[in-house]
Amino acid sequence: MKTFAGIPDEFALRDSAKVLLQSIPYDGTSTWGKGADEGFKAFLEAAENMELYDIETDSEVYKEGISIIPELSGFDSPEEMFNASYNSTTKLLNEDKFLTFFGGEHSISIGIIKAFYEKFKDLTVLQIDAHADLRPSYGGTPYNHACAMYDASKNTNLIQVGIRSMDIEEKGHMDAFKCYFAHEMVQSSSWMKESIGQMTDNVYISFDLDAFDPSIMPATGTPEPGGLNWYTTMQYLRSVFEEKNVVGFDIVELAPLNDFHAAPFLVSKMYYKMLSYKYFV
């Protein structure tokens, strides 16, 4: 049995695990760097080389149980992917589990978020990303990665953090008071407290890895300069988990580079950190 980070089988059983982890390795609409469909494999390999004791929280969160469930794959169109992810997540939300998802490109989040906002009324979606992703349609479909947050912008309390690339069309769909641009964030840390103050009680996090600066995360389809660093990001995530009820999250856009282990290792550490913050802060 393949387990996250090689944890003992007893902590990876679906019935007893508190956390479910699902891969959706879809990369059908990405427009530049490909490879996000290979991200989960690299993530799991890196996780097997990670220490399971988290110093910061003095915890071993794997003992809460982390179960990898069957992936969603084999789609012929973005519409098919959307329907499958939406229907699957709707069913998973009937279980008493903490749901986590791994892309694939950012389009996988559209159906997941729809299922979450239908269950959790007045939901905040926290998008941590380099790109606004607010196009109503792109490439002939509303389920393109460039449209990842459009539906959320109309149906949830969307807060965008780290944005530094967008089309002028997207300004019309953006709440400027809830969008934190990277060039402004670097001037002051006040964005952390301000953005958390804008959140409702229940928060879903969608984390596009190109939010990080490419100096530490080059393994993504569009590595935009001027991104977040590790400790600032962890400080912010910890604060969100401390102050709000995070109901689930996804991590997307890991496109592994040959023989470059630092990027998937960073992602495995971040995933584990987020679970540690969920259960131990």
PASEBA-1860 file (N, C-alpha, C; in nm, 3 decimals):
! residues 281
1> MKTFAGIP> 0.084/-0.120/0.000/0.000/0.000/0.000/0.088/0.125/0.000 ~ 0.067/0.215/-0.098/0.143/0.339/-0.107/0.084/0.439/-0.009 ~ 0.167/0.494/0.078/0.119/0.588/0.177/0.193/0.721/0.163 ~ 0.132/0.828/0.211/0.198/0.957/0.212/0.319/0.952/0.304 ~ 0.434/0.995/0.252/0.559/1.003/0.328/0.602/0.869/0.386 ~ 0.548/0.761/0.332/0.584/0.630/0.383/0.536/0.601/0.524 ~ 0.429/0.670/0.566/0.379/0.647/0.702/0.326/0.505/0.716 ~ 0.329/0.449/0.837/0.278/0.313/0.857/0.134/0.299/0.809
9> DEFALRDS> 0.101/0.182/0.759/-0.032/0.158/0.704/-0.143/0.192/0.803 ~ -0.118/0.171/0.931/-0.222/0.196/1.030/-0.267/0.341/1.034 ~ -0.181/0.433/0.987/-0.216/0.575/0.985/-0.266/0.620/0.848 ~ -0.277/0.527/0.755/-0.316/0.561/0.619/-0.448/0.496/0.577 ~ -0.517/0.435/0.672/-0.644/0.369/0.641/-0.754/0.473/0.624 ~ -0.830/0.461/0.518/-0.931/0.562/0.488/-1.035/0.576/0.598 ~ -1.079/0.466/0.652/-1.188/0.473/0.751/-1.147/0.548/0.877 ~ -1.022/0.535/0.919/-0.979/0.595/1.045/-0.903/0.726/1.027
17> AKVLLQSI> -0.853/0.754/0.908/-0.774/0.876/0.885/-0.863/1.000/0.893 ~ -0.811/1.106/0.952/-0.883/1.233/0.956/-0.868/1.311/0.826 ~ -0.759/1.284/0.753/-0.726/1.362/0.633/-0.731/1.272/0.510 ~ -0.799/1.320/0.405/-0.797/1.253/0.276/-0.717/1.338/0.177 ~ -0.638/1.271/0.095/-0.554/1.337/-0.005/-0.587/1.278/-0.141 ~ -0.634/1.364/-0.232/-0.670/1.317/-0.366/-0.591/1.392/-0.473 ~ -0.535/1.317/-0.566/-0.466/1.374/-0.679/-0.563/1.388/-0.796 ~ -0.555/1.505/-0.864/-0.629/1.526/-0.989/-0.525/1.574/-1.090
25> PYDGTSTW> -0.455/1.481/-1.155/-0.339/1.515/-1.237/-0.377/1.564/-1.377 ~ -0.462/1.666/-1.382/-0.509/1.719/-1.510/-0.421/1.834/-1.555 ~ -0.380/1.831/-1.682/-0.293/1.936/-1.736/-0.337/1.970/-1.879 ~ -0.469/1.972/-1.899/-0.521/1.983/-2.034/-0.532/2.123/-2.090 ~ -0.530/2.227/-2.004/-0.547/2.364/-2.056/-0.427/2.454/-2.030 ~ -0.321/2.401/-1.970/-0.204/2.486/-1.943/-0.148/2.538/-2.075 ~ -0.097/2.662/-2.073/-0.062/2.731/-2.197/0.087/2.755/-2.216 ~ 0.169/2.719/-2.120/0.314/2.734/-2.141/0.383/2.609/-2.090
33> GKGADEGF> 0.443/2.616/-1.972/0.514/2.499/-1.923/0.421/2.386/-1.886 ~ 0.443/2.269/-1.944/0.364/2.151/-1.913/0.432/2.069/-1.803 ~ 0.358/1.972/-1.751/0.416/1.878/-1.654/0.345/1.872/-1.521 ~ 0.240/1.954/-1.502/0.170/1.952/-1.374/0.102/1.818/-1.349 ~ 0.078/1.741/-1.455/0.018/1.609/-1.437/0.117/1.511/-1.374 ~ 0.244/1.548/-1.367/0.347/1.463/-1.303/0.380/1.511/-1.162 ~ 0.312/1.616/-1.116/0.347/1.676/-0.988/0.326/1.586/-0.869 ~ 0.216/1.512/-0.867/0.183/1.431/-0.749/0.288/1.322/-0.726
41> KAFLEAAE> 0.333/1.261/-0.833/0.436/1.157/-0.821/0.562/1.213/-0.758 ~ 0.605/1.331/-0.805/0.726/1.393/-0.750/0.705/1.436/-0.605 ~ 0.586/1.485/-0.575/0.549/1.525/-0.439/0.558/1.407/-0.343 ~ 0.504/1.293/-0.382/0.508/1.174/-0.295/0.649/1.123/-0.276 ~ 0.728/1.125/-0.383/0.868/1.081/-0.371/0.945/1.169/-0.275 ~ 0.924/1.301/-0.286/0.992/1.393/-0.196/0.947/1.373/-0.052 ~ 0.818/1.350/-0.033/0.764/1.335/0.103/0.825/1.215/0.175 ~ 0.864/1.113/0.100/0.925/0.995/0.161/1.062/1.026/0.221
49> NMELYDIE> 1.118/1.140/0.185/1.249/1.180/0.236/1.240/1.294/0.338 ~ 1.120/1.315/0.390/1.093/1.425/0.483/1.080/1.371/0.625 ~ 1.135/1.442/0.721/1.116/1.406/0.861/0.970/1.428/0.901 ~ 0.916/1.340/0.980/0.774/1.346/1.015/0.747/1.420/1.146 ~ 0.852/1.462/1.213/0.837/1.547/1.331/0.849/1.691/1.289 ~ 0.748/1.772/1.321/0.752/1.915/1.287/0.799/1.993/1.410 ~ 0.914/2.057/1.396/0.976/2.128/1.508/0.887/2.243/1.555 ~ 0.838/2.322/1.463/0.764/2.442/1.497/0.641/2.414/1.584
57> TDSEVYKE> 0.566/2.310/1.550/0.444/2.279/1.625/0.464/2.166/1.726 ~ 0.587/2.113/1.735/0.618/2.004/1.827/0.518/1.890/1.811 ~ 0.500/1.847/1.686/0.394/1.749/1.658/0.436/1.650/1.550 ~ 0.361/1.541/1.542/0.371/1.443/1.435/0.231/1.424/1.379 ~ 0.193/1.511/1.289/0.054/1.518/1.246/0.011/1.394/1.168 ~ 0.104/1.317/1.114/0.065/1.197/1.040/-0.015/1.100/1.128 ~ 0.004/1.109/1.260/-0.068/1.019/1.350/-0.217/1.049/1.357 ~ -0.258/1.165/1.303/-0.401/1.193/1.288/-0.461/1.111/1.174
65> GISIIPEL> -0.376/1.060/1.089/-0.418/0.977/0.977/-0.427/1.056/0.847 ~ -0.352/1.014/0.746/-0.354/1.075/0.613/-0.371/0.963/0.512 ~ -0.482/0.961/0.443/-0.511/0.853/0.349/-0.517/0.906/0.206 ~ -0.439/0.844/0.120/-0.444/0.876/-0.023/-0.559/0.799/-0.085 ~ -0.651/0.871/-0.147/-0.767/0.807/-0.208/-0.749/0.805/-0.360 ~ -0.827/0.726/-0.433/-0.807/0.714/-0.578/-0.811/0.848/-0.650 ~ -0.720/0.863/-0.746/-0.712/0.987/-0.822/-0.829/0.999/-0.920 ~ -0.849/1.122/-0.966/-0.943/1.149/-1.074/-0.860/1.180/-1.198
73> SGFDSPEE> -0.877/1.102/-1.303/-0.794/1.120/-1.421/-0.863/1.063/-1.544 ~ -0.797/1.078/-1.659/-0.847/1.022/-1.784/-0.953/1.105/-1.854 ~ -0.946/1.237/-1.840/-1.049/1.324/-1.896/-1.015/1.365/-2.039 ~ -1.118/1.372/-2.122/-1.101/1.413/-2.261/-1.126/1.562/-2.283 ~ -1.179/1.630/-2.181/-1.209/1.772/-2.196/-1.209/1.838/-2.060 ~ -1.191/1.971/-2.055/-1.199/2.041/-1.927/-1.337/2.033/-1.864 ~ -1.442/2.026/-1.947/-1.578/2.012/-1.895/-1.595/1.880/-1.822 ~ -1.538/1.774/-1.878/-1.545/1.643/-1.814/-1.469/1.643/-1.682
81> MFNASYNS> -1.354/1.708/-1.681/-1.277/1.719/-1.557/-1.354/1.796/-1.451 ~ -1.413/1.908/-1.490/-1.491/1.988/-1.396/-1.604/1.906/-1.335 ~ -1.681/1.839/-1.416/-1.795/1.762/-1.367/-1.750/1.652/-1.272 ~ -1.641/1.585/-1.307/-1.592/1.476/-1.222/-1.542/1.528/-1.088 ~ -1.467/1.638/-1.089/-1.414/1.692/-0.963/-1.526/1.747/-0.875 ~ -1.623/1.812/-0.938/-1.737/1.865/-0.862/-1.819/1.752/-0.799 ~ -1.853/1.653/-0.877/-1.936/1.543/-0.826/-1.863/1.462/-0.720 ~ -1.734/1.437/-0.742/-1.656/1.361/-0.645/-1.643/1.436/-0.513
89> TTKLLNED> -1.613/1.566/-0.521/-1.597/1.645/-0.399/-1.728/1.657/-0.323 ~ -1.838/1.671/-0.394/-1.969/1.677/-0.330/-1.993/1.552/-0.246 ~ -1.957/1.437/-0.299/-1.973/1.312/-0.224/-1.876/1.305/-0.107 ~ -1.751/1.346/-0.129/-1.651/1.340/-0.022/-1.690/1.430/0.095 ~ -1.759/1.539/0.067/-1.797/1.632/0.173/-1.904/1.574/0.265 ~ -1.962/1.461/0.227/-2.057/1.395/0.316/-1.986/1.311/0.422 ~ -1.855/1.293/0.405/-1.776/1.220/0.504/-1.719/1.318/0.605 ~ -1.692/1.269/0.723/-1.635/1.353/0.828/-1.483/1.351/0.818
97> KFLTFFGG> -1.431/1.414/0.712/-1.288/1.415/0.683/-1.242/1.555/0.647 ~ -1.113/1.579/0.662/-1.052/1.702/0.615/-0.998/1.673/0.476 ~ -1.050/1.744/0.376/-1.021/1.713/0.236/-0.907/1.799/0.183 ~ -0.809/1.734/0.120/-0.698/1.803/0.058/-0.681/1.748/-0.083 ~ -0.643/1.837/-0.176/-0.635/1.800/-0.317/-0.502/1.847/-0.375 ~ -0.456/1.773/-0.476/-0.328/1.804/-0.539/-0.344/1.799/-0.690 ~ -0.308/1.913/-0.757/-0.313/1.917/-0.903/-0.190/1.853/-0.964 ~ -0.183/1.854/-1.092/-0.265/1.924/-1.187/-0.252/2.076/-1.185
105> EHSISIGI> -0.310/2.127/-1.293/-0.316/2.270/-1.312/-0.430/2.329/-1.229 ~ -0.440/2.463/-1.230/-0.531/2.530/-1.138/-0.678/2.512/-1.175 ~ -0.708/2.468/-1.296/-0.848/2.446/-1.332/-0.915/2.339/-1.247 ~ -0.837/2.253/-1.184/-0.897/2.148/-1.100/-0.971/2.207/-0.981 ~ -0.940/2.330/-0.946/-1.001/2.391/-0.827/-1.145/2.436/-0.850 ~ -1.185/2.456/-0.974/-1.316/2.516/-1.002/-1.429/2.429/-0.949 ~ -1.430/2.302/-0.984/-1.534/2.212/-0.937/-1.527/2.185/-0.789 ~ -1.405/2.175/-0.736/-1.387/2.153/-0.593/-1.447/2.269/-0.514
113> IKAFYEKF> -1.413/2.391/-0.553/-1.462/2.508/-0.480/-1.613/2.519/-0.489 ~ -1.671/2.488/-0.603/-1.817/2.491/-0.617/-1.882/2.396/-0.516 ~ -1.828/2.276/-0.502/-1.882/2.181/-0.405/-1.870/2.236/-0.263 ~ -1.757/2.302/-0.233/-1.737/2.356/-0.099/-1.831/2.472/-0.070 ~ -1.851/2.563/-0.166/-1.938/2.677/-0.133/-2.084/2.639/-0.130 ~ -2.118/2.526/-0.191/-2.255/2.477/-0.177/-2.279/2.414/-0.040 ~ -2.173/2.365/0.021/-2.187/2.306/0.156/-2.168/2.410/0.265 ~ -2.068/2.496/0.249/-2.036/2.596/0.351/-2.083/2.732/0.303
121> KDLTVLQI> -2.194/2.777/0.357/-2.248/2.906/0.318/-2.156/3.018/0.369 ~ -2.150/3.127/0.297/-2.064/3.240/0.331/-1.918/3.195/0.342 ~ -1.873/3.119/0.243/-1.737/3.066/0.241/-1.639/3.171/0.189 ~ -1.524/3.179/0.254/-1.411/3.255/0.201/-1.321/3.161/0.124 ~ -1.283/3.201/0.003/-1.178/3.131/-0.070/-1.054/3.219/-0.066 ~ -0.948/3.166/-0.009/-0.819/3.235/-0.005/-0.735/3.179/-0.119 ~ -0.712/3.261/-0.220/-0.630/3.224/-0.334/-0.491/3.283/-0.314 ~ -0.391/3.199/-0.306/-0.252/3.243/-0.298/-0.188/3.206/-0.430
129> DAHADLRP> -0.146/3.308/-0.508/-0.122/3.285/-0.650/-0.046/3.403/-0.709 ~ 0.025/3.380/-0.818/0.085/3.490/-0.892/-0.013/3.554/-0.989 ~ -0.116/3.477/-1.030/-0.206/3.520/-1.135/-0.348/3.538/-1.083 ~ -0.419/3.634/-1.140/-0.554/3.664/-1.094/-0.652/3.552/-1.127 ~ -0.635/3.488/-1.244/-0.721/3.374/-1.284/-0.869/3.409/-1.282 ~ -0.903/3.529/-1.333/-1.041/3.577/-1.326/-1.108/3.590/-1.463 ~ -1.053/3.530/-1.564/-1.119/3.535/-1.694/-1.249/3.452/-1.690 ~ -1.359/3.506/-1.745/-1.483/3.426/-1.751/-1.468/3.303/-1.839
137> SYGGTPYN> -1.388/3.315/-1.945/-1.365/3.203/-2.036/-1.230/3.225/-2.103 ~ -1.165/3.116/-2.138/-1.036/3.127/-2.206/-1.015/2.999/-2.286 ~ -0.966/3.013/-2.408/-0.946/2.894/-2.490/-1.074/2.821/-2.521 ~ -1.186/2.895/-2.518/-1.314/2.835/-2.553/-1.385/2.763/-2.440 ~ -1.339/2.779/-2.317/-1.403/2.709/-2.205/-1.394/2.791/-2.075 ~ -1.496/2.786/-1.991/-1.487/2.851/-1.859/-1.411/2.766/-1.758 ~ -1.364/2.649/-1.800/-1.293/2.558/-1.709/-1.144/2.552/-1.742 ~ -1.092/2.663/-1.793/-0.951/2.678/-1.821/-0.877/2.722/-1.694
145> HACAMYDA> -0.749/2.695/-1.686/-0.672/2.736/-1.568/-0.675/2.888/-1.549 ~ -0.691/2.963/-1.657/-0.697/3.109/-1.648/-0.829/3.157/-1.590 ~ -0.924/3.066/-1.572/-1.057/3.098/-1.519/-1.076/3.040/-1.379 ~ -0.968/2.996/-1.316/-0.978/2.916/-1.194/-1.056/2.982/-1.082 ~ -1.056/3.117/-1.075/-1.121/3.186/-0.964/-1.241/3.269/-1.007 ~ -1.278/3.263/-1.133/-1.391/3.345/-1.178/-1.520/3.306/-1.106 ~ -1.553/3.179/-1.104/-1.676/3.136/-1.037/-1.671/3.167/-0.888 ~ -1.556/3.148/-0.826/-1.539/3.181/-0.684/-1.561/3.329/-0.659
153> SKNTNLIQ> -1.519/3.413/-0.755/-1.536/3.558/-0.736/-1.682/3.598/-0.735 ~ -1.768/3.518/-0.795/-1.910/3.549/-0.801/-1.991/3.482/-0.690 ~ -1.935/3.379/-0.628/-2.013/3.299/-0.534/-1.952/3.282/-0.396 ~ -1.834/3.338/-0.374/-1.770/3.328/-0.243/-1.708/3.463/-0.207 ~ -1.657/3.469/-0.087/-1.577/3.584/-0.043/-1.433/3.555/-0.084 ~ -1.396/3.599/-0.204/-1.264/3.568/-0.259/-1.161/3.671/-0.215 ~ -1.052/3.621/-0.158/-0.939/3.704/-0.119/-0.817/3.654/-0.195 ~ -0.749/3.744/-0.265/-0.638/3.708/-0.351/-0.507/3.765/-0.295
161> VGIRSMDI> -0.409/3.679/-0.282/-0.282/3.717/-0.219/-0.165/3.679/-0.310 ~ -0.076/3.775/-0.333/0.046/3.748/-0.409/0.037/3.777/-0.556 ~ -0.073/3.838/-0.600/-0.098/3.857/-0.742/0.005/3.954/-0.802 ~ 0.058/3.917/-0.917/0.154/4.003/-0.986/0.150/3.986/-1.137 ~ 0.044/3.923/-1.189/0.028/3.910/-1.333/-0.120/3.891/-1.364 ~ -0.171/3.972/-1.460/-0.312/3.962/-1.497/-0.336/4.035/-1.628 ~ -0.448/4.003/-1.691/-0.495/4.074/-1.809/-0.586/4.187/-1.764 ~ -0.588/4.297/-1.840/-0.670/4.411/-1.800/-0.818/4.375/-1.792
169> EEKGHMDA> -0.861/4.276/-1.870/-0.999/4.229/-1.864/-1.040/4.184/-1.724 ~ -0.944/4.131/-1.652/-0.974/4.071/-1.521/-1.004/4.175/-1.414 ~ -0.963/4.300/-1.436/-0.990/4.405/-1.338/-1.139/4.420/-1.312 ~ -1.220/4.397/-1.413/-1.364/4.412/-1.398/-1.428/4.306/-1.311 ~ -1.356/4.199/-1.283/-1.408/4.091/-1.199/-1.336/4.084/-1.064 ~ -1.254/4.182/-1.036/-1.171/4.179/-0.915/-1.223/4.278/-0.812 ~ -1.224/4.235/-0.687/-1.251/4.326/-0.576/-1.117/4.382/-0.530 ~ -1.088/4.503/-0.569/-0.956/4.561/-0.543/-0.923/4.570/-0.395
177> FKCYFAHE> -1.025/4.575/-0.311/-1.002/4.586/-0.166/-0.966/4.450/-0.104 ~ -0.986/4.343/-0.180/-0.955/4.210/-0.130/-0.849/4.141/-0.215 ~ -0.775/4.221/-0.291/-0.665/4.169/-0.371/-0.536/4.232/-0.323 ~ -0.439/4.149/-0.288/-0.312/4.195/-0.234/-0.202/4.167/-0.337 ~ -0.158/4.276/-0.401/-0.058/4.265/-0.506/0.082/4.252/-0.445 ~ 0.163/4.169/-0.508/0.296/4.139/-0.456/0.382/4.264/-0.440 ~ 0.373/4.358/-0.533/0.459/4.477/-0.524/0.419/4.567/-0.408 ~ 0.297/4.554/-0.361/0.254/4.629/-0.242/0.284/4.551/-0.114
185> MVQSSSWM> 0.271/4.420/-0.119/0.295/4.336/-0.002/0.438/4.348/0.048 ~ 0.532/4.370/-0.044/0.673/4.374/-0.006/0.705/4.499/0.076 ~ 0.618/4.600/0.072/0.642/4.724/0.143/0.609/4.715/0.292 ~ 0.515/4.626/0.329/0.468/4.618/0.467/0.402/4.483/0.490 ~ 0.405/4.435/0.614/0.339/4.309/0.647/0.194/4.329/0.691 ~ 0.143/4.450/0.680/0.006/4.477/0.725/-0.098/4.399/0.646 ~ -0.063/4.352/0.526/-0.156/4.275/0.444/-0.200/4.147/0.514 ~ -0.117/4.092/0.599/-0.154/3.966/0.666/-0.276/3.988/0.756
193> KESIGQMT> -0.265/4.081/0.849/-0.375/4.108/0.941/-0.497/4.160/0.868 ~ -0.475/4.246/0.770/-0.588/4.305/0.698/-0.666/4.199/0.621 ~ -0.597/4.111/0.551/-0.665/4.009/0.471/-0.738/3.908/0.559 ~ -0.678/3.870/0.671/-0.745/3.775/0.762/-0.869/3.839/0.821 ~ -0.863/3.970/0.847/-0.979/4.041/0.898/-1.096/4.045/0.800 ~ -1.069/4.024/0.673/-1.173/4.024/0.571/-1.236/3.886/0.550 ~ -1.183/3.785/0.617/-1.230/3.648/0.597/-1.351/3.617/0.683 ~ -1.439/3.534/0.631/-1.548/3.477/0.711/-1.490/3.362/0.794
201> DNVYISFD> -1.575/3.298/0.874/-1.525/3.194/0.965/-1.465/3.075/0.890 ~ -1.535/3.028/0.786/-1.490/2.910/0.711/-1.409/2.952/0.589 ~ -1.290/2.893/0.576/-1.196/2.932/0.471/-1.149/2.809/0.394 ~ -1.154/2.818/0.263/-1.092/2.718/0.175/-0.971/2.784/0.110 ~ -0.856/2.715/0.112/-0.733/2.770/0.057/-0.701/2.702/-0.076 ~ -0.679/2.782/-0.177/-0.631/2.733/-0.307/-0.493/2.792/-0.330 ~ -0.392/2.707/-0.327/-0.253/2.754/-0.331/-0.188/2.713/-0.463 ~ -0.168/2.812/-0.549/-0.094/2.791/-0.673/0.053/2.815/-0.643
209> LDAFDPSI> 0.136/2.717/-0.672/0.276/2.724/-0.631/0.355/2.834/-0.700 ~ 0.302/2.892/-0.809/0.374/3.005/-0.866/0.360/3.131/-0.782 ~ 0.284/3.123/-0.671/0.285/3.232/-0.573/0.424/3.253/-0.515 ~ 0.499/3.143/-0.502/0.637/3.154/-0.451/0.726/3.219/-0.556 ~ 0.830/3.283/-0.508/0.929/3.336/-0.599/0.999/3.221/-0.671 ~ 1.028/3.235/-0.801/1.093/3.125/-0.873/1.233/3.092/-0.824 ~ 1.292/3.177/-0.741/1.421/3.142/-0.683/1.410/3.022/-0.591 ~ 1.292/2.999/-0.533/1.272/2.880/-0.450/1.170/2.784/-0.510
217> MPATGTPE> 1.093/2.829/-0.612/0.995/2.742/-0.676/0.995/2.765/-0.827 ~ 1.100/2.717/-0.895/1.104/2.731/-1.040/1.021/2.627/-1.114 ~ 0.979/2.522/-1.045/0.913/2.408/-1.108/0.763/2.429/-1.119 ~ 0.727/2.526/-1.202/0.586/2.556/-1.225/0.572/2.613/-1.365 ~ 0.450/2.608/-1.420/0.431/2.641/-1.561/0.468/2.782/-1.599 ~ 0.439/2.880/-1.511/0.469/3.020/-1.539/0.536/3.081/-1.416 ~ 0.668/3.070/-1.404/0.740/3.118/-1.285/0.759/3.269/-1.286 ~ 0.663/3.340/-1.229/0.666/3.487/-1.227/0.765/3.539/-1.123
225> PGGLNWYT> 0.850/3.635/-1.158/0.943/3.693/-1.060/0.869/3.775/-0.956 ~ 0.934/3.794/-0.841/0.879/3.882/-0.739/0.781/3.816/-0.644 ~ 0.796/3.685/-0.621/0.699/3.612/-0.541/0.731/3.602/-0.393 ~ 0.653/3.521/-0.325/0.663/3.502/-0.180/0.784/3.418/-0.143 ~ 0.834/3.441/-0.020/0.939/3.354/0.032/0.880/3.253/0.130 ~ 0.962/3.163/0.178/0.914/3.052/0.261/0.859/3.098/0.395 ~ 0.937/3.172/0.472/0.895/3.203/0.609/0.777/3.300/0.614 ~ 0.772/3.394/0.522/0.656/3.483/0.517/0.530/3.403/0.490
233> TMQYLRSV> 0.540/3.310/0.396/0.423/3.229/0.360/0.380/3.140/0.475 ~ 0.475/3.077/0.543/0.438/2.991/0.655/0.378/3.072/0.771 ~ 0.433/3.190/0.795/0.378/3.277/0.899/0.233/3.311/0.868 ~ 0.207/3.343/0.743/0.071/3.379/0.702/-0.024/3.260/0.712 ~ 0.018/3.145/0.659/-0.067/3.027/0.665/-0.098/2.988/0.810 ~ 0.003/2.995/0.895/-0.021/2.962/1.036/-0.125/3.056/1.096 ~ -0.116/3.182/1.066/-0.212/3.279/1.120/-0.354/3.249/1.070 ~ -0.366/3.213/0.943/-0.499/3.179/0.889/-0.556/3.058/0.962
241> FEEKNVVG> -0.476/2.955/0.979/-0.523/2.836/1.048/-0.555/2.863/1.194 ~ -0.479/2.950/1.257/-0.504/2.984/1.398/-0.635/3.059/1.416 ~ -0.664/3.151/1.325/-0.775/3.243/1.346/-0.904/3.202/1.276 ~ -0.895/3.111/1.180/-1.013/3.073/1.103/-1.028/2.921/1.099 ~ -1.146/2.876/1.059/-1.170/2.733/1.041/-1.143/2.697/0.895 ~ -1.023/2.649/0.869/-0.989/2.608/0.733/-1.058/2.475/0.706 ~ -1.143/2.472/0.604/-1.228/2.354/0.580/-1.170/2.261/0.474 ~ -1.064/2.303/0.407/-1.000/2.220/0.306/-0.902/2.305/0.227
249> FDIVELAP> -0.821/2.239/0.144/-0.728/2.315/0.059/-0.682/2.232/-0.059 ~ -0.636/2.303/-0.161/-0.570/2.238/-0.273/-0.436/2.305/-0.299 ~ -0.345/2.227/-0.357/-0.214/2.274/-0.401/-0.200/2.236/-0.548 ~ -0.166/2.334/-0.631/-0.164/2.308/-0.776/-0.038/2.363/-0.842 ~ -0.015/2.314/-0.964/0.085/2.368/-1.057/0.229/2.330/-1.027 ~ 0.252/2.216/-0.961/0.389/2.166/-0.951/0.421/2.092/-1.081 ~ 0.516/2.146/-1.156/0.562/2.084/-1.281/0.708/2.047/-1.261 ~ 0.737/1.924/-1.221/0.873/1.887/-1.180/0.977/1.910/-1.288
257> LNDFHAAP> 1.098/1.945/-1.243/1.214/1.959/-1.330/1.305/1.839/-1.308 ~ 1.365/1.789/-1.413/1.450/1.671/-1.403/1.564/1.690/-1.304 ~ 1.575/1.596/-1.211/1.686/1.593/-1.114/1.694/1.718/-1.027 ~ 1.582/1.789/-1.011/1.579/1.905/-0.922/1.480/1.874/-0.810 ~ 1.532/1.830/-0.696/1.448/1.778/-0.589/1.396/1.886/-0.494 ~ 1.458/2.005/-0.496/1.422/2.107/-0.398/1.277/2.150/-0.409 ~ 1.226/2.163/-0.532/1.090/2.213/-0.549/0.984/2.116/-0.495 ~ 0.982/1.989/-0.537/0.883/1.899/-0.478/0.901/1.878/-0.329
265> FLVSKMYY> 1.026/1.889/-0.281/1.048/1.876/-0.137/0.986/1.993/-0.062 ~ 1.000/2.115/-0.117/0.934/2.231/-0.059/0.783/2.209/-0.050 ~ 0.726/2.154/-0.156/0.580/2.133/-0.158/0.538/2.030/-0.054 ~ 0.615/1.923/-0.041/0.580/1.822/0.059/0.589/1.880/0.200 ~ 0.690/1.964/0.225/0.702/2.028/0.356/0.585/2.123/0.380 ~ 0.544/2.198/0.277/0.434/2.290/0.295/0.303/2.216/0.322 ~ 0.280/2.110/0.248/0.159/2.030/0.272/0.154/1.981/0.417 ~ 0.266/1.928/0.464/0.274/1.875/0.600/0.260/1.987/0.703
273> KMLSYKYF> 0.319/2.104/0.673/0.304/2.221/0.761/0.158/2.261/0.773 ~ 0.088/2.264/0.661/-0.052/2.305/0.664/-0.136/2.210/0.749 ~ -0.109/2.081/0.741/-0.179/1.986/0.828/-0.139/2.005/0.974 ~ -0.012/2.034/0.997/0.033/2.059/1.135/-0.035/2.181/1.193 ~ -0.051/2.286/1.112/-0.122/2.404/1.158/-0.270/2.375/1.183 ~ -0.327/2.290/1.101/-0.469/2.255/1.116/-0.496/2.189/1.250 ~ -0.408/2.099/1.289/-0.436/2.016/1.407/-0.358/2.055/1.533 ~ -0.256/2.141/1.521/-0.171/2.165/1.637/-0.143/2.312/1.666
281> V> -0.220/2.404/1.609/-0.205/2.546/1.650/-0.342/2.601/1.684
END
